Amino acid sequence: MKERNTSLERKDLDKAYEPGNIEKKWYDFWLANGYFTPVVDKNRAPFVIIMPPPNVTGELHVGHALTMTVEDVLIRWHRMLGDPTLWVPGTDHSGIAVQVLVEKDLAKEGLTREQVGREEFLRRAWERAIRSRKTIEQQQHLIGASCDWSRDTFTLDEGPSKAVRTAFVRLFRKGLIYRGERMVNWCPRCQTALSDLEVEHKESAGHLWHFQYPFAEGEGSVTIATTRPETCYGDTAVAVNPNDERYRPLVGRLVILPVSGRAIPVIADEAVDPAFGTGALKITPCHDPTDLEIADRHGLPHVDVFNPDGSMNSYAGACEGLSREACRERVVQEFQSKGLLAGITPYSHMVGQCGRCGTAIEPRISTQWFVNTQPLAEAAIRVVREGQIRIIPEHFTRVYYSWMESIKDWCISRQLWWGHRIPVWYCADCGALTVSVETPTACEKCSGGRLKQDPDVLDTWFSSALWTHSTLGWPDDTEDMRYFYPTSVMQTGYDILFFWVARMIMMGIEDTGKIPFHTVYLNGLIRDEQGQKMSKMRGNVIKPDDAISSYGIDALRFAITTGNSPGNDLALGQAKLESSRNFVNKLWNATRFVLQSTEEWSKSHATSPTLPVPFKLEDRWILSRAHRLITSVRTLMDEYQIGEAERQIHDFVWSELCDWYIEMAKLRLRGKTGAARDSSPDAASPAPYLMSVLDMSLRLLHPFMPFVTEELWQHLQPSTSGDGERRSIIVAPVPVPNETWLDSDAERAISAVEDIVRALRNTRTERKMDASQWLEARLYTGTILSDLTEMLPVIESLSRTHILSLEHRDTRPEESASRGALVLTDAEIVIAAASQEHVDRIQEQLEKEATTTRSRLESVESRLSDETFLFKAPAAVVDKQRELAASLRDKLARLETELRDLS
């Protein structure tokens, strides 16, 4: 790790939080001090994430911001736990996407890739990739990504390239990679094969054309229905279902293909659906996978009517050279002119499109390289079934099994120039193949020197499948591979579970003999406030840079992660960003208050780090609530419930710390509450508890909101540690819960205080009272009478109410019921001088509360009457339910008494 830089000057905390003023300062500080680079500790297991590499196609979008924020939260959390923590950054060359962009650049100059040649094309692609990588890295810095930049990797770097060639050669020699002629998805625009996962299927409003194919001999015809008239030139049969009585007599006869005059047979095959169209299916083996299967069963010839660019070839006769669309019109016109167009009906169907350029794909028989994935999938299924790899959320495990158990061979060759070139060389002398990691100088078979490398490149996802181990040095035996592999978590969107995650599991096991990670964390997609997918066409895209400029980095990070569960889509809009910014402001203002209010106390207690035992009820309460929060957050983080952990921290800081404890502390600091039970000056001051709870809150929040928490924590802490080194919250320990601070009695009492203050404030609002007017009320309670007595000045000040009396509910006079009492869990309030209108409102509130309480009681009693629950549940849980039932019965009885008295 680098030598620490302790020269950063500390200034007074600004009056208001201004996004943009602190982020670069702290990111540079973290970088300069080497906090992102792990120190290997052989006695401790590391926590490792390999970043899903963004494509070098431009800049990052808000989906990337979500991925990076979630991963940064996990990384910062484990770094604060003391784990050797590694987050490897990187970018993906994104074969087809970058190729399309470079071709568009050339088109603006009136050029094609063929005209400039492969070398010049690759030079331009590299220039674009380098520019994009710089932009992406700047944005990653901006979002606060605390990754180890000394290990930054690009999929076309020398290391990953060597890993790709090694993996290919190993699979080839094991017989798991082969070259063959198969039907593939073909993009006419990109002129390359695509895997099934690279095809997006979208509904298209098309037509069914009904064409008549006349019999070769005799009168009559067979009517077929098709969505693709342009493929008629490739028909080699008409197929019917053998059980279809309409067509059984026609099987074996010949019909004439009107567009070419060629005779084709009528055949019978079980694959034909009698209910589709007319029940007679034209068979075009080269342009439909089902047709190909039927053709191969019946020994039919294959006729390919398309050129690689999607135009019609010589088999299309007069339509040669036309586009698919133009040919379709010409064929329909020809059938119509011959009186063989039987009808046209609207028909909506799914059309496959290239995932990168949007062109309608063409099923096409082509010679390509494939991976035999079934043996790889079997191992990948086993490690998930055995629990070696856990998928979060769990329901995606079933989806994973479903896809893996029906996996097809993977087409890995692409007819592109940008990417990892296939490490296969063809010998011009003997025709043999040489498959090698290093570039060969001679044929493996005949030793001839006339070798030509396969022009194709590998599917981008092939190199991505090796990402977890190629980034750590595989196939070499590196220190990183020995210590950091297998990695810990693979976090990505659920939409690429099969594109990428499944393939990483297959290839990780195949290459290393070990799983690549133990946890798969799948996040959802970010949508707009109406739940619509973000797109430029809809105009609802939120750019990270724009959001950061308006709201700040911490607000963006908080908005895209808080309250969200793994696998669920997230709605993001201006309202959520504003709410997150408001939270940052609230945290900032609370810290300013604490710093200003505790300055004198801090100076006089600088050498006393031990937290004094609290005597004041509110001090006991806030410590108890803080330590319960710590326990809950640590449990949630262990279960990867990041959004829920954030929500609980937010609610504690906003409500319990800021809205309640700080407001109570203000009264004590201003001398508006009574003295503490202990006469010592320390016991009367909330300063140590304000500082302690704020410190714990900032450390809990740091992984989620790193910049503002570092700024505030630096002001809260001494300038240096004992050895003179400037400390950072980034390596401050995660708070540890301490059971000695848990205090159920204090929590119950302050909960009652909150209920009382809220009820009195609501009454003031209902009566439309001015701030200068004070309400008058009497309080009645039970076992917490002494606690409420201690908190009486707080209740009066926060509710602006004169409490005329506070007594045990047993002493309450019956005539007070006629005034309408507010019944709370642990208290009743009798408002002085209540009007009839107010009494009526109270009666309505009592009836609603009684209904709710009765319903809760019935639910609890039902559970307590369940023998299975009583037998299986822990005794502590059963006791807790019995205590709750007793409390609810007591409250319901008091509510019913109030209602009877009022009526």
C-alpha positions, 0 to 999 in steps of 0.5 A: 500500500502507498505511503499515507498522505496526511496533508489534507487540510481540514476546514470548518464545516460549511453552513450548507451542503453543496454537491460537488464541493467535496467529492473530488477532494475525498476521492483523490485522498482515498486514491493517494493513500492506497485505500483501494488496493488490498493488503494480502493477509493469508490468515484471512479470507478475502472479499472479491468482486470482479466488476461486470465490464461496461462496453466501450461504446460511449458513456455509462448510463444509470443502469451502470450506476446502479451496478457500480453502487451496489458493488461499491456498497459491498466492497466498502462494507467488507473493507470496513469489516477488516477483510482484504477487499479487492474490486477489479475494474475493467471494460469490454471490447463489445464486438458487434456494438463497436463494429457497428459504431465504427462502420457508421463512422466510416459511412459518414465519410462515404466508406465501408470496412472493405474499402479501408481494410482490416488494419485501418478498421482495427486502428479506428476501433482501438481509437474509439475504445480508448476514448470510451475507456477514459470517459468510463473511468472518469464516470466510475471515479465520479460515482465513487467506485473504490476499485483497485485501479492498478488492476484495471483490465480490458478484454483485449489486453494481453492477459485476457487475450492469452486466456481466451486463446488458451481456453479455446485450445483446451476446449478444442482438444477435448472435443468440446469445440467443433466447426460445423454447418448448422442453422444460425441467426444471421444479421444481414446488416452486421453480416455475422452469426448471432447466438440465440441470446443476442436476438431480441424478439419483438411483436410485429404486425404483419400478414398471412398471405394465402397462396395456391400451389397448383398440382403438377398433374390434374386440376386443383391446388393446395393453399398454403399460408406464409408470413414470408412470401420472399422465401417461396423461391427456397421451397422444397416441399409442402407438408401436412399433418398425417392425421389431417383428413383434409390433406391425407389423399394429397400426400405423395403428389407434386405441386408446382412452385409458381414463382419458379415453375419447379415441382415439389412434393406434398409430404406428411410430418407430425411437426405440422400444426393443422390449426395454423393457417390452412394446415398446409405448410411450405417447407423452406429448409434454409430459412426456418429451423423447423422446416430444416428439421422436417426437410432433413427427416425427409431427405429434401434438398436445401435451397438458400435464396439470400446473399449474406447482406439479406438481398436475394441471390440467383436462386430468386430468379427475376428477383435477384439483387432485390431486398427482402422487402422488395422481393416480397412485394414482387412475389405477392404481385406475381401470385395475384397476377396468376390468380393464385392469391387466395387471400391476405389476413392480418397476423401479429407474430414475434420477429427476431432482431439483432440485439445491436443494430435492430435488423430483422435476423435471418435463419441461415445455414452457415459453417460456424464454430460451436461449443458443445455446452451440455457437459459444461452445463452439467457441472454448472447445474451441480454446483448450484444444486449442491449450494456451492453457488447461491443465486439471489433472489432465490426464484431465479435459481429455478429459471437458471435450471430451466435454461441450463437443462435445455441448453443448446450448443453455443455458436461462438464465431462471428464474421467481424473484425473487432474482437478476439480472432479465432486461434485456428490456422488453415494449411494451404498445402494439406488442408489441416487445421492448426489450433494454437495459443501462440501464432504458429509458423508451420502446419502441425500435420505437414510442417508446411508454412503456408498458413492462413488464420481463420478470419472470424472473431469470437463471440464477445461473451466468450471472453466475458465468460473467462472474466473472473479468472482472466483478470487474475492472471489465468492461465498463469499461476499468479499470486492473485489467482492463488489468493483471490480466486474463487471470487466472492460475489458476481453482481449484475442485472437479471437480464444477463443471467444466461448471457454471462453468469451461466457461462462464467460458471461453466467456464470457471469450473472448466478452466480452474476446477473451482467455482468462479464465485459463491454468490450471484446477486441479481439486481433489477432494471431501473425504470421511470416513475411510471414503471416504463423502461427508460429509452431515448425515444420516450425521453425518460432517460436519467443520465448519471452525470446530470443527476449528479450535477443537480443532486450530488453523487451521494443522493444519486447512489442512495436513490437508486438503491434504498428500499429496493430488493434484489431482482426487483425493478426500481422506479427512479424519478426527480421526486426520489432524487430530491428526497435523497438530497433532502436526507443528505441535507438533514444529515449535514445539518444534524452534524453541524448541530452536534459539532457546535453543541458538543465543542466545549464538552469535546475539549474537556473530554478529549482524553476520555474515549470511554462512553459514560454510562447513561442515566437520562431516559432518552440517552438510554433509549437512543443507545438501545435503538442504535445498537438494535439498528447495528444488529439488524443492519449487519444481519441484512448485509450478510443476507445481501438485503442492501436496500432494506439495510439502507432504509432502516439506517435512513429511518433511524437517522431521520426520525429517531436521531434527528426528529426525536433525540436531537430535539430532546437534546436541544431542550437539555442544552438550552436548560429547558428540561429537568436535571439528571438523576445524577448530580454530576455535570457529565450525566446531564450532558447529551454530548457524548451520546450525540457524538457516539450515535452520530459516529455509528450512524456515519459509519453505517451509512458510509458504504452507501453515501461515501463522500458526505459521510467522510466529510462529516466524520472527519469533522467529528473525529480528532485530526489524526490517530495516535501515531499521527496518521490521518484517519479515514472512515473508509477503513473505520470499523463497522459498528459492533452491537453491544447488548449491554446498551439494549434497554427495552424499558427505555424504548417502551417509555420513549415510544410512549413519549413519541405517541403522546407528542404526536397525538397532542400535535395532531390535536393542535393541528385539528384545532388550527391552533397558532404556534403561540397558543398552548394546549392543555391536557391531563395524562394517565398511564400505568407502569411507566408513570415514573418514566413519563414523569421524568420526560414531562418537560420534554413532552410539554416542550415538543408538543407545546402543551401544558400538562395539568396532571400526570397520574396513574390511570387507576386514579382517573375520575370517571367524569373525565371520560365525557371530555373524550380521551385519546387512548394510546398504547401506554397512556390516555390523554384527556384534552381540556376544553374539548368541543363536541366536534372534537369529541366526535372526532375522538370517538371516530378515532377510538372506533377505528383504533378499536377495530384495528386492535381487535383484528390484531388480537384475533390474529395473535390469538389464532396463532397461539391456538395453533398447536403446530406453532406452539410446538415448533416455535422457540419458547421466546417467540411464543412468550413474546406473542403471549405478551403481545396478546395481553397488551392488546387485550388491555388496550382493547378493554380501555378503548371499549371503556372509553367508547361506552363512556362517550356514548 
